[in-house]
Amino acid sequence: MQILIVEDDSVLGAALEKGLSEIGHVCTWTQNGVSAVQLLASKTFDVVILDRMLPDLPGLEVLKQLRQMNREVSVLVLTALGSVDERVNGLNAGADDYLVKPFAFAELVARIEALKRRKNTTQVTGLTVGTLSVELTSRLVRRREKEIDLTPTEYKLLEFLMRHSDQVVSRRMLCEHLWESDWEGVTNVIEVHINRLRNKLNKGFDIDLIHTIRGSGYELRAD
């Protein structure tokens, strides 16, 4: 699984990254909340291990921003705050599980596996933004009753925009999602794909779903 570790303690963060990598997970580790939000906006993760007490942006604020993105990712909160009220607050903020420090690594692994099983049984099968819908398994795209034929790149671009609907997505974020995480190429190429996608989505309709935000990127909005 792709796991994001958000932990400011360098010893614990390094230990988690090493231990989870050794059992086959692909881990990304960051020590601050701002970086975590940026990573969550630009990459796809299966699980986030989130420290509650971070130096720049509190863990629950990171969690709040994540849930506003509508990203399908499980969140396990780690904290030294172990009272019932603290655990309830974390779960109410959108956490899927809560583990109090100190903890046994074996328990952490077991909880991650439980989150994986839970996610597999509640997996999202479709996305809808206004009159636009996508069936994720068949990759069938419709606007109202009209089916829209997209290339693989156009589909991947549309799915990313729909998962970030009503949010401004930069050209760089789109490039990194489409091709590689450390993309260093010219982002102008994204305009070509956006224009082709926009033309297909808008054919036969009066309202443009993809809005260009000057100097920032693009935003998909419901019609």
Legacy VTK file of the C-alpha trace (Angstrom):
# vtk DataFile Version 3.0
C-alpha trace
ASCII
DATASET POLYDATA
POINTS 223 float
0.000 0.000 0.000
0.958 3.622 -0.474
1.317 5.093 3.031
1.904 8.717 4.024
3.545 9.126 7.440
3.079 12.548 9.038
5.252 12.572 12.160
7.511 15.349 13.441
9.499 13.096 15.783
12.512 12.147 13.671
13.244 8.924 15.559
9.676 7.624 15.418
9.134 8.813 11.827
12.281 7.083 10.590
11.385 3.902 12.476
7.886 3.805 10.994
9.175 4.432 7.486
11.809 1.701 7.818
9.521 -0.839 9.477
6.594 -0.421 7.081
8.867 -0.396 4.028
10.460 -3.640 5.128
7.091 -5.421 5.088
6.295 -4.244 1.574
4.579 -0.869 1.864
5.623 2.189 -0.147
6.124 4.987 2.363
6.409 8.756 2.140
7.414 10.545 5.345
6.976 14.221 6.122
7.510 16.044 9.398
5.022 18.896 9.050
1.349 19.440 8.335
1.672 21.937 5.483
3.788 19.510 3.491
1.294 16.743 4.280
-1.590 18.747 2.820
0.440 19.434 -0.340
1.298 15.752 -0.726
-2.304 14.697 -0.194
-3.456 17.160 -2.857
-0.995 15.925 -5.472
-0.561 12.201 -4.804
-2.729 9.187 -4.065
-2.316 7.283 -0.791
-4.136 4.312 0.702
-3.421 5.149 4.346
-2.254 8.233 6.234
-0.563 7.779 9.605
-1.101 11.191 11.141
0.505 12.585 14.279
-1.946 14.847 16.052
0.561 17.304 17.538
2.554 18.864 14.684
4.667 22.053 14.908
3.098 24.065 12.084
-0.401 22.779 11.340
-2.292 20.658 13.898
-3.022 17.111 12.846
-6.779 17.602 13.097
-6.533 20.606 10.755
-4.624 18.447 8.263
-7.406 15.881 8.621
-10.081 18.529 8.093
-8.436 19.768 4.892
-8.011 16.195 3.664
-11.706 15.424 4.115
-12.601 18.632 2.271
-10.652 17.271 -0.705
-12.982 14.234 -0.806
-9.966 11.955 -1.141
-10.582 8.254 -0.618
-7.901 7.548 1.964
-7.963 5.949 5.405
-6.497 7.968 8.278
-4.963 6.515 11.428
-4.262 9.183 14.027
-1.280 8.731 16.349
-1.187 10.765 19.526
-0.085 10.954 23.117
-3.522 12.417 23.918
-5.348 9.277 24.979
-8.426 10.447 26.879
-11.878 9.387 25.719
-12.725 12.971 24.748
-9.540 13.299 22.663
-10.237 10.040 20.842
-13.838 11.055 20.179
-12.696 14.423 18.827
-10.281 12.726 16.463
-12.861 10.268 15.173
-15.468 12.995 14.769
-12.945 15.038 12.771
-12.797 12.263 10.193
-10.208 9.764 11.452
-10.829 6.096 10.673
-8.819 4.827 13.628
-6.928 6.164 16.634
-3.777 4.753 18.258
-2.315 6.154 21.456
1.454 6.492 21.967
3.421 4.523 22.991
2.233 1.602 20.902
3.491 -1.757 19.654
4.524 -1.836 16.001
2.635 -5.120 15.555
-0.587 -3.414 16.638
-0.007 -0.575 14.177
0.460 -3.084 11.344
-2.693 -4.947 12.374
-4.712 -1.731 12.391
-3.398 -0.786 8.937
-4.468 -4.197 7.622
-7.899 -3.722 9.205
-8.247 -0.357 7.460
-7.332 -2.019 4.175
-10.027 -4.677 4.620
-12.596 -2.056 5.589
-11.737 0.075 2.547
-12.056 -2.890 0.195
-15.615 -3.511 1.373
-16.673 0.132 1.001
-14.785 1.036 -2.142
-16.261 3.892 -4.163
-17.449 2.709 -7.576
-18.366 6.048 -9.126
-17.948 9.812 -9.069
-20.598 12.439 -9.755
-20.241 16.196 -10.214
-23.479 17.843 -11.303
-24.699 16.135 -14.489
-21.278 14.525 -15.056
-20.700 10.970 -13.836
-17.936 8.381 -14.063
-18.132 4.650 -13.367
-14.664 3.842 -12.027
-14.663 0.135 -12.839
-15.798 0.452 -16.466
-14.434 3.993 -16.969
-17.764 4.932 -18.526
-18.203 8.719 -18.647
-21.611 10.349 -19.043
-22.980 13.863 -19.050
-26.675 13.458 -18.429
-27.496 10.440 -20.642
-24.804 11.120 -23.232
-21.774 8.805 -23.177
-18.416 10.519 -23.745
-15.474 8.651 -25.259
-12.146 9.687 -23.727
-8.545 8.666 -24.300
-6.743 7.106 -21.294
-4.959 10.410 -20.598
-8.187 12.403 -20.827
-9.934 9.954 -18.502
-7.146 10.114 -15.938
-7.220 13.899 -16.125
-11.006 14.007 -15.663
-10.968 11.600 -12.718
-8.375 13.755 -10.937
-10.411 16.919 -11.551
-13.592 15.235 -10.307
-11.895 14.014 -7.139
-10.839 17.640 -6.566
-14.092 19.264 -7.705
-14.661 22.855 -6.576
-10.913 23.163 -5.906
-8.264 24.887 -7.992
-5.807 22.327 -9.356
-2.495 23.638 -10.686
-0.986 22.596 -14.012
1.990 21.123 -12.197
-0.265 18.956 -10.010
-1.965 17.623 -13.127
1.348 16.939 -14.855
2.708 15.092 -11.827
-0.481 13.029 -11.567
-0.511 12.133 -15.261
3.134 11.291 -15.765
5.494 11.191 -12.801
5.765 12.479 -9.258
8.922 14.522 -9.913
7.768 16.041 -13.213
10.123 18.773 -14.391
8.798 19.262 -17.917
6.871 22.141 -19.472
3.395 22.397 -17.967
1.979 24.020 -21.135
1.357 20.517 -22.472
-1.508 20.182 -20.012
-3.424 22.930 -21.818
-3.667 20.749 -24.913
-5.225 17.877 -22.941
-7.529 20.227 -21.012
-8.813 21.783 -24.240
-9.493 18.381 -25.796
-11.239 17.176 -22.644
-13.258 20.391 -22.374
-14.420 20.125 -26.005
-15.623 16.553 -25.484
-17.430 17.343 -22.224
-19.107 20.464 -23.589
-20.216 19.156 -26.998
-23.992 19.587 -27.102
-24.121 21.520 -23.832
-24.145 25.245 -23.065
-22.301 25.248 -19.736
-18.532 24.736 -19.445
-17.630 22.440 -16.547
-13.881 23.144 -16.535
-12.958 26.684 -15.558
-9.538 28.224 -16.170
-8.281 30.130 -13.125
-5.815 32.653 -14.488
-2.329 32.155 -13.051
-3.428 29.219 -10.898
-4.788 26.307 -12.911
-8.194 24.723 -13.434
-11.346 23.996 -11.480
-14.138 21.530 -12.243
-17.542 22.772 -11.074
-21.017 21.310 -11.212
-23.262 22.781 -13.902
LINES 1 224
223 0 1 2 3 4 5 6 7 8 9 10 11 12 13 14 15 16 17 18 19 20 21 22 23 24 25 26 27 28 29 30 31 32 33 34 35 36 37 38 39 40 41 42 43 44 45 46 47 48 49 50 51 52 53 54 55 56 57 58 59 60 61 62 63 64 65 66 67 68 69 70 71 72 73 74 75 76 77 78 79 80 81 82 83 84 85 86 87 88 89 90 91 92 93 94 95 96 97 98 99 100 101 102 103 104 105 106 107 108 109 110 111 112 113 114 115 116 117 118 119 120 121 122 123 124 125 126 127 128 129 130 131 132 133 134 135 136 137 138 139 140 141 142 143 144 145 146 147 148 149 150 151 152 153 154 155 156 157 158 159 160 161 162 163 164 165 166 167 168 169 170 171 172 173 174 175 176 177 178 179 180 181 182 183 184 185 186 187 188 189 190 191 192 193 194 195 196 197 198 199 200 201 202 203 204 205 206 207 208 209 210 211 212 213 214 215 216 217 218 219 220 221 222
